[in-house]
Amino acid sequence: MVANLAHWMRPAAHRRTATVRTYGVLVRLVALTLTVLLIAGACEVALDLVAWQCAGTDSCTARHSWLDFMSARGGGWWSQPGRRLALAALLPTALTGLLWYLSNRTWSAYESQPPPGLTAAQTDPEAGERPALRLPGFWYGRRLVARLRAAHTAAGFLTVAAAITLAAARHDRRPGGSALLDLTGWLLLGMIAAGGLATAYVVCHRGRKETTADDTLDRLTITALPGAALGVLLLAVVHAGWSRPEWTSGGGLPGDRAFELIVLVQVALVTGIAVCAVLLHRASPTPRTPLYGLAGAAVAMFGCALGSVLCGGIAQRVADWADGPATPGMAPGPMPGPPVVLSWQAAAVPVLLLLLVALAVVFAVRVWRVQRRLIRTVPDGYPDERPDEVRTRRIAGTIARAGVTDDLPGIIGPAALFALLLGAGAVAGAWATDEVPGRAADGSGALPEALARAAQGLGSWLTGLAFLALITFARRAYRSPSARRTIGILWDVGTFWPRAAHPFAPPCYAERAVPDLTWRMRTWTERTGGRLVISGHSQGSVLAAAAVWQLDPRTRRQVALLTYGSPLERLYGRWFPAYFGPGPLRALHGEVRCWRNLWRYTDPIGGPIRLSGRTGADVDCGALQDPLVYGRTPEHPLPAPIRGHGDYQADPVFDRERATLLARLPGRDGGTVPAQGSSGMSSG
């Protein structure tokens, strides 16, 4: 989901088609590396740590009796390393199949459902001059997601096949090995390489086609590519399982350098995304765009870092469990442990956390200073009330904390840069020393040795805890309303956008919600000739705007838009400038009959649309007073709550603005008629 967001965060572009396409290709390739990283992590746990190292070590199998049937000392049918690897390959293969199943199931329920009223090959002849969210194919990703699902599934199968074949091929190349098995191994490696090239071609060849509502399917690609990859995997399993009585497992599983290669590829791809973003931003600079257009690159880097942390965390914990009291990678342990680069990445985690804590302290001080400054001005908004220090401090603190949303680039940008540098440094350290940090620091002095070992040990536990914390926080969301609201905000943003980069991301609910809402508005106005106010709160305002964009011009003139607590400009306009930047929002205001937006200073999510003086009318109302009443009065015996992001309907301004919008809409004869009603949407 995080990688998918990077696709939509590109800067606005005018006549930069080649750069836009390159940006999209690079993001899709980053998404592909995340799938490879996930399956490689599963292979590291199942094939390397369990089947290769633990089952091949007497002390490890003695501690874990359930591995006796494939213990090297047992001499059974499964004791040969190739057969152990073939059996262990079931885990990453099943994981790939599960991801395919989940993606196919959600694709059938979301992307493959044609929007109501869709006509075959519906095309917008003026697509180049219109906002992207108005295009007929924007909310119909049936073809692309099917292609990406096939490619990512094939990549998963090929990753497992490569892990098995590299180990067997290295053994067969030794003097005295079977020439036939050696030749077969080379042929398999060639097939895996050819499959990898075909997978990359499918990912790069076709992106989103929004100008046309394309309902065709590349059936040969979506069937033959994963099927062929699965066939290669089966051949690799048979090849590895062939009897080799003299084969013994020792050290790490061949191919452990793959993790270093994945990190380097990801760093190169993220750098390419950053270059494209800078070129696009310089060609068409958009006001208030964060990080000079580099938001997509920063978010892509976060996706890669999150994948590495979770992958490395699981590997570190499994190695600790299998190795008993020994520390993975530190002599004299019986097992070499996971690849060295994973230990270096784990050691970088405490450093990154220290930098993030420093950033958090800086911003906490900034919030405190803003609060101190607001304490002097808050009572001015209630001139007839007697000042109350406690009440004033609460209001000022709420406003100051709400303003942190606008300062997020100051946290995200440095954090992404730190993650990029630490990731590259981890690969450099692994290549330069070929030792875990605790061993690489030997002989450098007491303090460096202590720091390196502390960072490695602490990072190992932190990466493992990160995985557990993610699961725990997800479970807590089902029980705690506050946690559910926090996750809901992030989830709403992440799943609003179609799956343009990664087919295993959560499905895009807007691909069903927006076309259905558009169809409902169109059919209702056609049948009744009535007027409609679409009232949207928070994420509901984004859905409302997206649905109004999809209306035909005639219907759009019968619809008014009322947004409140809306992140349309504050979040979407800044972070997704190509789709909700000033140009598209001005176009929306010019095409809709009338539009009003309500907002508060205490709201951490919603904000003004900021179109004053540009379109001939003012979209934004003045900032609503929050709380409505400063102190207690006979009319308000209890302190009025500070509502922040919620309960906009409780403000008298809401009813007044809604009635005004209805009055401005034309009736059947072109004149205005009395108010008839409205339709509302919320973020819930």
N, C-alpha and C positions, 0 to 999 in steps of 0.2 A: 504493500500500500504506500509506503514511504517513497519507494522508487517510482511508483506510478505518479505520485504528486509532482515529482521533478519534471515530468513531461509537460505538465500544464503550467509550470512556473516560468516558462520562457518569456523573455521580454517581448513587447509588441514589435512587429516587423512590418515594414512597408517595402514591397518589391525586393525582398531578400529571400526568395523562395529556396535557393540552394542552401543558404545557411540554416534556414528553418528545417529543411529536410535532414541536413547533417546533424543538427541538434536532436531531432527525433530519433535518428538511427543510433546515435551514441547513447541516448537514454535507454533504448530498447536493448542495446548490448550490455549496459550495466545491469539491467534487469535479468538478462540471461546469465551473467556471471553470478548473480545471487542464487539462482536455481542450482547452478553447478556447485557453488559453495555449500549450499544446504545438503545436497546429495553427497558431496565429498566429505562433509562432516559426519554424515551417517556412515559412510564407508570407513572413515577413520575410527569410529567407535566399534563398528561390527567387525570389519575385516582386519584392521591393524591391531587395535588394542585387545580385542577379545580373541578372534580366531588365529591371528598370526603370533602376537606376543604372549598373551596369557596362556593360550592352549599349548604353545610351544615351550613354556617354562614350567618346570616341575613344581617349583615352590608356589606358583600361582594356581595351578590346577589342584594342588594339595589343599589350598584355602577355599577353592570353589569346586566342590565335588560334582556339581551339575555339568562341568566341562570334561569329566573323565572320559566320556565316550569318544571325544576327539583329541584327547591328550596325546602328545608326541610320545610319551613314555608308555602309553597303553598298547601301541602297535595294532590298533583296530583299523577297520576300513576307512574311518574318517580321520585317522591320525596323520595322513599325508597333508602337507600344507595346502596344496591345490584344492583338495576336496574340502578342507575346512573353509577355505575362502569361498568356494562355490556354495557351501551351505550358508555361510554368513551373508552372502550377497542377497539372500531373501529379504533382509531388513531394508536396505536402501531401495531395492526393487519394489517392495511393497509400499514404501513411502512415496515413491514416484507414482505408482498406480493410484494411491489414495489421493494425491494432489490432482492427478488427471480426473479422477471421479468427481471430486468436489468442484473442480473448475467446470467440468462438463455439466454437472447438475445445475450449478448456478447460471451457466450460460444458457441452458435450456429454459430457465425460468425468467431470465432477464434479457440478455442480448438477442436471443433468437426469436423473441416475441416481437412481431412487427408493430410499430406504433399505429394506433387507430387512424384510419383514413389514409394510410400510406399507399401510394400508387407505385407500380413497378418502375424502377429506375427513375424515380422522381428527381429532377435536377433543378438547381437554382442558377439561371443564366447570369445573374448579377452577383455571384458569390464573392468575387474579389472585392466588391465595394461594400459588403455588408458585414456586420459583426458575426463572428463564427457561431455564436449560439443561435443565430437565426437560420443557419443552413439546414436543409432537410435531412442530412445524414448525420448530424451531430450526435443525436441520441439513439443511434442504431449501429452498434459495433459488432454485428453478427459475424461478418467475414473476418475481421482482423483478429478478434479474440479466438476464433477457431484456429486460425493459422498460428497464432502465438502459442496456444495450448499444445498444438502438435509439436512445435519446435522445442518448447521447454520440456515436454515429456520425452522427446527423443534425446535431448541433452542429458536428462537424468539417467536414462538407460545407458547411454554411451559413457557417462562418467563411471558407472558401476563396471561396465565392460572394460574400460581402460584400467581401472584399479586392479581387476583380476588378471588381465592379460599382461600388464607390465611386470608383475611378479613372476608369472610363469615364463615369460619370454626371457627375462634376465637369467633364470635358472637354465633354460634350454640353450642359451648362448655359451655356456661354460664348456671347456674342453671335455670331450667324452659324452656330451649330451646328444639327444636324438636329433638328427638332421631334419627328419620329417616334422617333428614337433616345433623345431626352430623355424622352419619354413611356414608352418601353419601360424605360428605366433606373429611373424612378420606380416602375413596376409591379413590376420585379424587387426593388427595395428593400422595397416593401410585402410581397412574398411572403417575402422573407428575414426581415422583422420578424415576420410571422405564423408562420413556421416556428420562429423563436426562442421565441415565446410558447407555441406548442404543445409544444416541447421542454421548456421550463421547467415547463409544466403536468404533463407525464408524469413528470418527476423529482419534483415536489412532491406529486402526487396520491396516490401509493401508496408506503408504506414496507414494512417487513418485517411479515409476518403469521405470528407464531410459534405462536399458539394453535391453528392449523389447519395440517395437512400438506397444503397446497394444491398440486395438480399441474396446475392449469389454466394456459393460456397466453393472453395477450392478442394473438392472432395478427394482428389488424388493426393494432394499435399497432406491434408489432415488425417488421411488413412495410411498412406504408404510410408510417410516419414517416421512416425512412432512405431509402426509395424516393423519396418526394416531395422530400426534401432533395437527393438526387442529381439528380433531374429539374431542380430549380431551379438547381443548379450547372451542369448542361449548358446550360441556357438562358443563364446568365450567361457561359459560355464563348463561346457563339455571339454574344451581344450584344457582348462585348468584342472578338471577332475580326472584327466587321464593319469594312469598309474605312473608314478615316478618314485620308486622305493627309496632312492638315494637322496631325495630332496628333504632338507631340514630348514626350518625357519630360524633366523637369527637377526638381531638388530631390528630396525624399523622396516615397515613394509616398503618395497620399492615404489617410487613415485611420490614420496612425502614432500618433494620440492614443489608439488602442485599448488600447495597453499601459498607459497611465496609468489608463484607465477600469477595466481588469481589476484593477489593483492596488488601486484605491479600493474596488471591489466586494468584493474579497477581505478588505480591512481591515474593511469594514462587516460582512461575514458572520462573520468571526472574532470581532469585538466582540459580535455577537448571540449567538454560541455561548457566549462568556464570560458574558454576562448570564444566559442560560438555566442555565448550569452553577452560577452563584452562587445563583440562586433554588432550584435543586434541592438543592444542598448545605446551604443554610440551612434548608430544610424538613425534610431528613432527614440531619443530619450523621453521617458515618461516621468512626469513629476511624482514624487513620493514613492518611486520604485525602490525597494530596499536593496542594500548591498550592491548598488550599481548594476542591477540585473543578474547578480550571481546567486540569487536565492535558489534556483533550480539545482545548480552545482552543489551548493551547501547541503541541500536536502538529499541529493543523491549520495553525497559523502556520508551523511548520517545513516542512510540505508545500508551502505557497505559496512560502516563501523558497527552498526547494530548486528548485522549478520555475522561479522567476525567475532564479536564478543559472545554471542549466543553459541556459535559453533565451537569456539575455543573453550568456553565455559563448560559445555557438556563433555568435551574431550578431556579436559583437565580433571573433572570430577570422576569420570569413569577410570582414568589412569590412576588416580589416588585410591579408588575402591579396589582396583585389581592389584595394585602394587603393594598393598598392605601398609606397613609403617614407613616405607621408603618414600622419598620425594621424587616424582617423575623427572627424569633427566639428570638427577644428581647421583653420582656414584656413592656407595657401591650397590645401588638398587638392582634387582634382578631383571627389570624391564627398562628399555630405553625411553619409554613413554611416548607422548604425542610428538609430532614434528616440532623442531626447535622454534620455528617462527611463531607457533601458537603460544609458547612460553614467553617469547619476547612481546607479543601483543598483550598477554596478560600482565606483564610487568609494566606496560605503558598505561594500563587502566588507572592505577593510583595516581600517576602523574596527571592524567587528564582530569581526574576528579578534583585534584588540588587546584588546577587551573579553573575549573568550573565553580568551585567554592569561592575562589578569589573574585570571579566575575559576579557571583551572587552577592557577595559582600559589597562590592562596588555599587550594584544596583539597589541593594537594601539601603545603603547610605543615601543614594539619590532620592529614593522614595521618602526617606525620613526628612530630607531637606525640603522636598516639595511639600510635604505635609506641614512642616513648620511655617513655610511661606503662606500656605492656604489658610492656616489658622487665623491669620490677621484679616483675611478677606471674606471668609464664609459668613460671618454675621452681617456683612453688608447686603447679602441677598434677602435678609429678613429684617428690614429696618424698624418694624414695629414690635419686634420681639426683644426680650431681655436676654443678653448673651449668657450662655451656659458653657463653661469651659469643657466639660466632659462631652456634651453634645457636639460642640464645635470640633473637638478632636476626632470624634468618630466620623463626622461628615468629611472632614479634611483627609483623614486616613483612607476612607473609601475612594475618594476622588484620586488621591495620589496612587493608590494601588491599581485603580482602573487604568491609569496612564501608562503602566508598565507595558501594556499591549503594544503601544507605539514604539517602545524601546527594544522590542524583541530582536531586531537586526543586530543590536549591539551585543547580544548574547549568542545568537545563532551563528553569526559570521566568524567571530574568534573561535568558537567551539569547533566549527567545521574545519577551520584552518589548523587548529591543534590536532584534530583527529587525522587530517591528511598527513601532517608532518610526522606524527607519532607512528602512523601506519607505515610510511616509507622508512622511518628510522628502525622499526622492528624488522623489516625485511633486510635492511643494510646490516643490522647487528647479527641477524641469523646467518647471512652469507659470509660476513667477515670472520666470524668466530666458529660457526657450526657447533656452538655450545649454547646451553640455556644461560640466561643472564647470571644466575648464581655461580655457574662454573666459569663463564667468560671473565668474571671480575676477579678470579683467583690471582693473587700476586700483585694486585693494584693498590693494596693498602687496606688497613682494617676498616676504615670508614666506607670506602667504595664497595668493599665486599659485603659489609653489613647492609648497606642501602640496596644493593642489587638483589641480595637474597630476600630482604624484606619486601621489596617491590614484587619479586617473582611469587613469593608465597602469598602475600596479600592479594595480588592481582588474580592468582589462581582461584582463591576463595571468592573474590568479588565477581569474577566472570561466572562462576557457578551459581552464586547467589542471584545474579542478574536474571538468569533463566527462571529460577524459583520465584523471584519477586514478580516477574511478568505474569506467571501463572496465578500467583496469590492475588495480585492486584485485579486480574480478570475475574477471579472468583468473588472478590470483595465487591466488585461492581454489581453483582446480583443481589447483594444483601444491603449495601449502603447507598442510600439515595445520593449523598454528596459525591461519592466515588463514581456513581453511575452518571451523574451530570458531567463530571470532568471528562470521563471517557467518552460520553455521548457527544460532547463538543468536538473532540478530536476525531471521533468516528464519523460524525456528520460531514466534516470537511474532507476526510480521506475517502469516503465512499460516495461523495457527491459526483466525483469526476469519473468518466468512463475508463475502463481498463485499456488504456492505450499503450502501456509498456509491459505490464506483467499480468499474464492470464491467471496466476494463482493468487492475486490480490482479492480482497473481499469484493463482492459484486457491487455495481453502481446502482443504488436504488433510484437515482434520478432518471435512469433510462426507462423506467416504468412510470415513475411519478410525474415527470414533466410531460411526456406525450399524453398520458391519461388526463391530466389537468387541462392541457391545451384543448384536447378533444371535448372535454366537459364544458369548458367556457364557450367554445365555438358552437356546439350543438344547442346549448341553452339559449344563447343570444339569437341564433337563427330561428329557433322555434317560438320564442316568446317576444322577440324584438325588444327585450328589456335591457336594462343597464346593469353593470356589475362593478362592484368595488372588490378587488382582490386584496385582502388584508393579510400581511405576512409578518411574522415575528421571528427574529433571529435567523436561523437557517431556513425557516419558512419564507422569509423575504427573498432569499436567493432562489428558491424554487419558484416563487411567484414571478420574479423577474425573468427567469429562464423560460417559464411557460408563456408569459406575455410575448417574449421575443419570437416564439414559434407561431403566434397567431397571424392570420392574414391581415392586411392593412384595414379592411373594412371592420372586422371584428375588434381589432385593437382600438379603433376609435370609439367603441362602446364600453371600453374597460378603463377603469381608474385604478391606480396602484397606491396603496397605503402601506408603508413599511415602518416598522418601529423596532428598536433594538437591533438594527440591521447591520451586518458586517459587510455589506455590499462594497463599500469603498474602503473602510478601515482595514479589512482583512483581505477580501477577494480582489478589490481594486489595486491594492498595493502588491500583494504576493502573486497574483495572476493577472498581470497588466495586459496581456494579449487578449484576454476575454472579458475582463471587468474593469479595464483601465478607463481613464477619462473619456477617450473617444467612444468606446461602446456605451458607456453610461449616458453620455450626451445624446447619442443616437437613440437610445431607449426613451429618454425623456422627450425627445422631439417627435417620436412616433406614437407614444401612448397619449391618450386624451388628457390626462392630468395625473400628477404624482406628488404625494406629500410624504415626508419622512420625519419621524419623531425620534428624539435621542436625548440622552442625559450625560452629564459629565461623570456620574457615578457608575456608568455602564462600562464594564471591561471589554465587552464584545462589540456592541453596537456603537455607531457614530454617525456624523453627518455625511451626506453624499457629496457635498462641496461642488455644486454646479451653479452657485449663485453668479449672476452677471454674465453667464456664458450662453444661456439658452433663452433669455428673455423672461424667465420666470424663476421663482425661488422654490426649489424642491424642499429644502430643510425648513422646519419650524425652528424657532429659537430653542435653545437647550431647555428641556423641561426641568422645573424645580423639583429637587429630590433631597430631602423629604418635602412633602407638600406643606407641612407645617413644622416650624422650628421647635416650638415648645408646646406645653399643654394649654388648652383653651377650653371654655365651656362647650364649644362645638366638637373639640377633639380632646376628651379627657385623658386619653392615653397617648404616649409619644408616637407620632407618625413614623412608620418604619422607613428605613432607607432601602428603597426597592432595587436599585442597581439595574440589573438586566431584566427583571421580571415585572409583571403586573402593570404593563403600560395601559391596559384597558381601564384601570382604576383611576387614571388621571382624567379630569374633565376635558382636557384638550383632545383626547382621543375621540370622544363622541362628536365634539364640535367639528373636528377635521373630517371625520367620516361623512357627516351630514353635508359639509361643504363640497366634498368630492361628488357625492351623489347629485347634488343640485347642479353641478357644472356639466354633468353628462347629458347628452341630447336624448330626447324621447323618440318615439316612432316618427313624428312629424318634423324632427330636426330641432324642436325647441326643448327646453328643460321641463321636467315634470317632477312632482313630489317624490320624496325618497321612497325607495321600494325595498332595499335590503342590501346585504353584502355577504361575501364569502370570505372566510378566514382560514389562515394556515399558521401553524406554530412550529417551533423547532422540535417539539416533542415527538 
